[in-house]
């Protein structure tokens, strides 16, 4: 079965923001029985720096830095996912077990984002 997914998040600020950092967890993962056929992510405004990363658990992370004044940020993902589980497959059970192993997830992501952004800032002379 093929699923076509679309998701949009919009942030509106009370006043203009000179720069911003955003972390997005919007990319689907591949598992046995689940294949990502295509995926696209668009932001408005466009980022000055965009970095992709896999966390400790294999989840995709997109990190964006925006360096120009803006009052709104939008991010939209569109994906096509092929899902094929047989009736006897344990793929779903195995996948859900892996997804439950998120101890200290927030602090791991925050630290890794800091490391990635620091490298990006230093590489761009900031």
C-alpha positions in Angstrom: 0.0 0.0 0.0 1.3 3.5 -0.9 0.7 6.4 1.5 1.1 10.0 0.4 1.9 12.2 3.4 1.8 15.9 3.8 2.5 18.0 6.9 3.0 21.7 7.4 4.0 23.5 10.6 3.8 27.3 10.8 5.2 29.6 13.4 4.2 33.3 13.6 6.2 35.6 15.8 4.8 38.7 17.6 7.7 40.7 16.2 10.5 40.3 13.7 13.2 37.7 14.6 16.7 38.4 13.4 17.9 34.8 13.4 16.5 31.4 14.4 17.5 27.8 14.8 15.0 25.0 14.2 15.2 21.2 14.7 12.7 19.1 12.7 11.9 15.4 13.1 9.8 15.1 9.9 11.4 12.4 7.8 9.9 9.0 7.8 12.2 6.0 8.7 12.6 2.9 6.7 11.8 -0.4 8.5 11.3 -3.9 7.3 8.0 -3.6 5.3 8.2 0.2 5.1 10.1 2.0 2.4 10.4 5.8 1.8 9.8 6.2 -1.9 10.3 9.9 -1.9 10.5 12.8 0.5 10.9 16.6 0.2 11.1 19.3 2.8 10.6 23.0 2.1 11.0 25.9 4.4 10.1 29.6 4.2 12.2 31.5 4.6 15.0 29.5 3.2 17.7 28.6 5.7 21.3 29.9 5.6 22.4 26.5 6.8 20.6 23.2 6.6 22.1 20.1 8.1 20.8 16.5 8.1 21.8 14.1 10.8 20.8 10.6 12.1 20.4 10.4 15.9 21.5 7.5 18.1 18.3 5.7 17.3 18.4 6.0 13.5 15.9 8.9 13.3 16.4 11.6 10.8 16.9 15.1 12.1 17.0 18.3 10.0 18.5 21.4 11.6 18.0 24.8 10.1 19.6 28.2 10.8 17.9 31.3 9.4 20.0 34.5 9.4 17.6 37.1 8.0 14.8 39.0 9.8 11.4 37.2 9.5 8.1 37.2 11.3 7.0 33.8 10.2 8.6 30.3 9.7 6.9 27.5 7.7 8.1 24.0 7.1 6.4 21.5 4.9 7.1 17.8 4.2 5.7 15.7 1.5 6.5 12.0 1.3 5.5 8.8 -0.5 5.8 5.7 1.7 5.4 2.1 0.6 4.1 -0.2 3.3 4.1 -4.0 2.8 3.6 -6.2 5.8 2.7 -9.8 5.4 0.2 -11.4 7.8 3.0 -13.5 9.3 5.5 -10.6 9.5 6.9 -9.5 12.8 8.2 -6.3 11.3 5.5 -4.1 12.9 6.2 -5.6 16.3 10.0 -5.2 15.9 9.6 -1.6 14.7 7.3 -0.6 17.6 9.8 -2.2 20.1 12.6 -0.1 18.6 10.5 3.1 18.8 9.9 2.6 22.6 13.6 2.9 23.4 13.8 6.7 23.7 15.4 7.2 27.2 17.0 10.7 27.5 15.9 11.4 23.9 15.4 15.1 24.4 18.8 15.8 26.0 20.6 13.7 23.4 19.0 15.6 20.5 19.6 19.0 22.1 23.3 18.2 22.7 23.8 16.9 19.1 22.0 19.9 17.6 24.3 22.2 19.6 27.3 20.3 18.3 26.1 20.4 14.7 25.2 24.1 14.9 28.5 25.0 16.5 30.4 23.3 13.7 28.2 25.1 11.1 28.6 28.5 12.8 32.4 28.1 13.0 32.7 26.9 9.4 30.7 29.9 8.2 32.8 32.4 10.2 30.2 33.2 12.9 
